């Protein structure tokens, strides 16, 4: 029984994980952007990697293929804050436009744009989203939000990382794995949840799951139980870690969740019975073609499974 669970989920996670080339590409683009901004905001100083910080999914190690964006916190000197904050009008929008104009000199053929809280550099392989930030004494950052006339907001990337890391320790790495798999479901089925919410929910679940100390052999049940865990969050909310900001989840994703849960029940039954092909076919309805099977999918059998 359950002969296919380990190879199924081991292969799936390998399909989701970024390759070394992916990471090198992202790191190269991040450094090029940071060097361009450093020359503007730290004139006559030697470049240091301390001026920027990869954040979001990439920074926390939960980015999955295909990875389309890289969030980058660029840390500005305090004197820049004093100058920008003394401006009239939407200060945050003016800061974003200033950073965009700075990057144009380095990337003249890239369609750079200032968008709400970031400057977006849509490169061919990654869209680098640059967040201007000012370091605060407590380890958080002040970032720009140009919406609704402009405001400053708190960002706590270290708290977000530590929250996931603590959940990973408590669950033997399941928080990160579950986050990555849930993102594949979110993308494949157009669920509409924010990545930040998915990560928070996966961390909460993994930390308390009854089988959190078990290995890959239990991952089919983990997926099933995670979908069951999500039902009370319909019309609920998650908190952005390290801040008081809430993300309202709504219930537009109810039917997507019901479908995923029901399919996971069926997939778990097939896994138990060692119907590996049938199980993989059900998982693919949830996660898409990144969930692979080593067996040849015979058309007649596929029709029977339906």
Secondary structure, 3 states (H helix, E strand, C coil): CCCCHHHHHHHHHHHHCCCHHHHHHHHHHHHHHHHHHHHHHCCCCCCCHHHEEEEHHHHHCCCCCCCCEEEEEEECCHHHHHHHHCCCCCHHHHHHHHHHHHHHCCCCCCCCEEECCEEEEECCCCEEEEEEEEECCCCCEEEEECHHHCEEEEECHHHHHHHHHHHHHHHCCHHHHHHHHHHHHHHHCCCCCCHHHHHHHHHHHHHHCCCCCCCHHHHHHHHHHHHHHHHHHCCCEEECCCCCCEEECCCCCHHHHHHHHHHHHHHHHHHHCCCHHHHHHHHHHHHCCCCCCCCCCCHHHHHHHC
